[in-house]
Amino acid sequence: MTDKDRELIAAATEVQGHLPLGDGYDAAAVGAALRTESGRVFTGVSVELACGIGFCAEHAAIAEMLKHRETRIVEIVAVNRSGVLPPCGRCREMMMLVNAANRDTRVLLGQGRSVALHELLPEHWMGVRPG
């Protein structure tokens, strides 16, 4: 694990933590951090609500990145109280659709492991292939 990995995990951990919302819903159970091509780090938290209108922490971090007119994600991590967790399929798809070059995004998986996003999305429908 590199110092940059530890920095990204720390940024995600800093924003993660139970935040009660109304009627038993909550936010920030998951925190995410991503580093862009420019070297900037953006973070986000999950929002869990009824009717499927919540969103993942990665979505919030990506929205923050887009607000600053960046689209290329170099690396990304999500954490909950148990540690690092892989992005769900919806988050993986979002990263690809924001910028096809994100197929090479390094996704931190925990225990010092990481993979390129395209390894988590084989046979992608857009025809984007490794290599």
VENTATA-V774817 format. One record per helix or strand of 2 or more residues. SS is the DSSP state (a for helix, b for strand). FROM is the first residue (numbers start at 1). LEN is the number of residues. If there is no record, write none. Layout:
SS_FROM_LEN / SS_FROM_LEN
//
This chain:
a_3_13 / b_19_2 / a_22_3 / b_26_11 / b_41_8 / a_50_3 / a_57_11 / b_73_8 / b_83_3 / a_89_10 / a_100_5 / b_106_5 / b_113_4 / a_117_4
//
